[in-house]
Amino acid sequence: MLLEGIETLLVLSKEKTMSRAGSLLYISQSAVSKRIANLEQKLGKKLIVPSGRHIKLTPDAEQLIANIEPTFNELRGLMFDQESLEDHSQIRIDCSETLVAGYLYQAIGQYRKTDRHFTITTNHTPRIVENVKSGRATLGFCAGYIVSNHGLLAFHLCDEPFLIVSQQHLETLPDELITNDLVNPANTYQSAILAKLGINPVMQMDSYAAAAQLALGGTAPALVPLSVVQTLNIAPQYCFDFPQLAALTRPIHICVRANTYRSARVKRLIETIAGAVPKAILSPSP
């Protein structure tokens, strides 16, 4: 019961609402509330307070999470390592949304004809790495840079190029661009490159598709990865490439726990995902 309460608090701290936490934990909103109440009673401390439609952590809850989350995630990962991934056990693939749309939709359709026991979820890269480390996800398919001390097996598949999408014809680099969220640790490397080029990130989206659509509507040019350009079928006359952008690429990785990689099913799934990445943009692993 104590572990259930801690797990629920950790999920709630990230999702901020009882309903979203319940969805991720596959329990009702009232069950989330009951778990938190039981944990508060056990610890003798108030852990959450209402904040509009969301919840807010108390200082005691923040301190508890800081102290226990790394150990709890490590414990979850160790327990996950003991599970069998053969036969009909469920495999969770946690992916960057753009990679699912750009690369996986056909390959996974074919793969499911031989193995139906998997599910796909989408997240930002830092959360994907965290989920694989803790065992909440079996595999991670990540876009952007991942932290170096993740402790996972990481397979570098390619460095995906960016294009500039613009409604207006461009002869030179624009002085401003719509980008994706540069606070996201997977994307922060872009800030220094754009600054060196003298480009102002005028807006920061949470979606490359949204950035591209704003650019096509004439708001401002947008920095968009090749896979998103292809997924949205953006016409070539709206896509621009410049030599100065050569250093601005998006690394794509598959990450997995070392013990998980021993599974023949997992290896076969990794091969399927890797094979879905177009060979034209593959580059050697560093």
N, C-alpha and C positions, 0 to 999 in steps of 0.2 A: 504493500500500500504506500509506503514511504517513497519507493522508487517511482511509482506511478505519479505521485504528487509532484516530485521533482521534475520528471519528464514533462508533465503538463505545464508547470511553471516556466520551464525553458522554452517550450513552444509558444506559450502565451506571451512571453517577453518579446518575441520576434513578430508575432502576428497581430498583437495589440487588441484583438477582440476575441470574445468567447466563441463566437460562431466560427471564425476562421481556424482557431485552435482546434475546435471540435472536428472540423472537416479533415484536418491533417491527421488527427488522432483516431478518426473513425468512431467518434463517440458523440453524444448529444451535447448541446450547449449546457444543459443542466448538469450533465455528468462532469464537464469541465469545472463548473462552479463548485460542485460537491468535492471534487478532488482538491481544489485549491483551499476550500474551507477546512477539509480534514488536515491538510498540510499545515495550515495556519494554527489549528488547534494543537497539533503535535508539537510544533515549534514554539507555541506561545507568542507568536509575532504576527502582526498584520503585514501582508505581502503585496496586496494590490488595492487600489482605490479607483473609483469611477473617474473618467475624464471625458465628458461628453459621450460619444458613442463608443469610445475606446476605454481601455484600462491603463492605469499608470502604476509603475512599480514603486513601492516604498523604498527608502534607503536600506532597510533590512533585506528586502528582496534582492536589490542590486548587489549587496555585499554577499549574500548567499550564492547568487549566480556566479559572481566573480570567483568565489572560492571553490565551487563544486562543479561547474560546467566542464572544464577540461578533463577532470577525473571521470565524470559521468559519461562523457563522450568516449573516452578511452575504454571504459568498462563496456559500453554498448558495442564498440567495435570488436572487443575481445569475445563477447558473447556471439556476435554475428559470425566470427571466424569459425565457431564451432558448428554452425548450421550447415547442412548439406545443400548444395545447389544443383544436385543431379535430379533427374527425373522430372517431377512436376512442381517443384518448389518455385515460388514467385521471384522473379528478378525485376528489380526496379532500376531503370535507366534514367538518371537525372541529367537534363540537357539544357544548354542555352537554346532559347526559343528559335533564334535565327538559324541554328544548325539543324534543328528538326525540320523547319520549313525548307531550308536550302538543300539539304543533303539526304535526310533519312527517309523521307516520305515513301519513296519507291522501294528502297532496299529493305526497310522494315516490313513493308507489305508482303514481300516475297519471303522474308525470314519467318513470318508468323504462320506460314503454311506448314512449317515443320516444327515450330515450337511456339505455342500460344500462351505460355505461362510467363508473361512479362508485362510490365507496365511502363509507360513513359511519363515523366513529369518534367516541368520546365522551371528553371531558376536562374538567377544570376550566378556567375562563376564562383565567387567566394562562398555562397551558400551550397553550391554543388560540391565543392571540395569538402566543406564541413560535413555534408550529409554522407559522403563516401567514407570519410574518416570515422564517423560514428556508427557506420553500418546501416543508416537509414536508407542509403542507396547502394546498390551493388556496383554500378558503373557511373562514371561521370563523363560527359561529352562537353568539353569546355571551350569557350571562345574568349580570347584575351589572355593576359599574363596571369599565371597562378603563383602563389607564394612559394618560395624555395624550400621552406621547412615543413612541407605538408606531410612527409612521411609515407607517401603513397608511391606506387609504380605509376609513372606518367609516360605515355607514348605520344611524342610530338608528331602529328600527322602532316601539318603544313603551316605555312605563313600566308594567310589569305590577304590579298591586296585590297586597298580601299580605292573607290572612285569618288569623284565629286559629282553629285547630281544637281543640275541647275536648269531652271526654265529658260534662262537667258544663255546665249552662246558665250563661252569663256575662251579668251585668247591667253590669259594669264591667270595665275592663282588669285582667287578672291581675297579680300582683306577680312572677311568674316565668314564663318561657317556655323551651321547647325550641327551639333555633335550629339553623341550619346553621353550619358551621365559620366563626367570625368572624375567625380568623387568615388565612383566604384573602383576598388583597387585593381580590377582587371583592365581598366581603361586609363588609369592615371598617367601611364607612360606617354599618352598622346599629348598631354598638356605641354610638356617641354618641347616636343617636336613642332607643335603648332606655334608656340611662342617664338621658336627659332625662325620660323617661316614668316613671322609677323602677322599671323592670322588670329583674329579674335573669335573665341567660341561664343557667339552671340546668344545662342539658346542651347540648353542641354536637355535632351529628351530621355525618356526611359525606354524608348523603342526606336530602332532604326527605321522601321516601316513608317512611323509617324514623322521622323525627320525627313525621309525621302518624299513623303506626300506634301509636306510643307514646302519643300524645295520645288516640287513640280507645280505647286500653286503660286509660286513667285515670292514667297516670304523671304528666303535667302538660300544660297547654295547649301548643300548638306554633305557631310562626310559619311559615306555608306559602304559597307563591305560588299564584295563581289557577289556573295551568295544571296544577299538581300536584293541587289539589283536584278539578279536572275529570277528570284522568286516572284518579284513584283512585275517582271517583264517590262522593265523600264527601257524605252526605246533608246538606241545608241546616240541619237542626236541630243539627248539630255544627259549623257554621261561623259565625263572628262577626266583624263589622266595626265599627270604632269610628272616629269622626272624627279622633281623635288619631293614627291610623295613616296618615292621608292623605300624609304626607311620606315614609312608608316604602314605597318602590316599588323594583322591580327593572328597571333598564334592559336592553333587549334590542337587540343590534346584530348586523349582519353586517359582517365585516371581510375585506379582500382587498388584495393588493398592487396598486399602481397599474397596473403593466404587465399584470397578469393580467386586470384589469377590461376591457382592450381586446378580449378574446375574446367573440365573440357567444354561444358556449355558456355561458360564465361569467355573462354578463349575463342570459341566459334562466333560468339556475338561480337567480340572485339574485332575479329577479322571482317565481319559483315559491315560494321560501322566504318572501319578504316577503308574498306573497299568502296564505300559510297562517296568518299571525298574525291573529287575530280583529279585525275593524275596530272592535269595541266598545271595545277598550282602546288603540287607537292614539292617540298624542298627538303634537303638532308637535315636530320636532327643534329643540333649542336652538340 
